[in-house]
Amino acid sequence: MQPLETVIAEEPVVACDGGNGPLGHPRVFLNMGDKREIDCPYCGRHYVLKEVAVAQAAH
């Protein structure tokens, strides 16, 4: 199944609320940890960590 939407993230922790205002879902914070991507368990949005953010996090 393809993700609903792919979002480029600036930081390894992202907040997702479904993006549909009152029709979205509860806001959840998703931590990528050692990975560079994560999917929201509610709406399936796919978050990918931007390359520059990966380099900055390593310092």
N, C-alpha and C positions, 0 to 999 in steps of 0.2 A: 504494500500500500504506500503510495506517495504521500509525503507530508502535505498538510493543508497549505502551509506557507513556510518559506525559509527566511529567517531573520539573521542578519549579521550582527553579532554582539560585540560590544567594546570591552566588556568585562566578563570574567568567568561565572559570575552570579547574575542571573537575570530574573526579572519579575514578569509573570505572564498572567493576564486576566481575560484572555480570549479576544480582546480587542473589539468587542461588539457592544460596548457600553452596558446597559442593563441586561442585554441578552448574552453577555459573556459568561465567565465562570468566576469563582472566588480567586482572588489574587494569590498565586503561589510563587515562591522563590525557588529557583532551580539552580543548583550548584554543579558545574561541570566537573569539578575536582581535577583529576589528571587528564581528563578527556578534553577534546576541543569542540564537542557538540553534545546536544541533549535535546530530547523531545518532551513537550509538555504532555503529562498524562491525561489532562482534561481535553484539550482541543487538538493535540497532535502537531502543533507548531514546532518546527525544527529550528533550533538555535545553533549557530556556528560561530565560534570565537574568531574574531578578525586576526590576521597574521601579526599585525603590529602589537596587538594586545598580548599575544603569546610571548613575543620578544621582550616586552616591558615586564611581564610577570616573572620572567626568568632572572631579572636583576635583583 
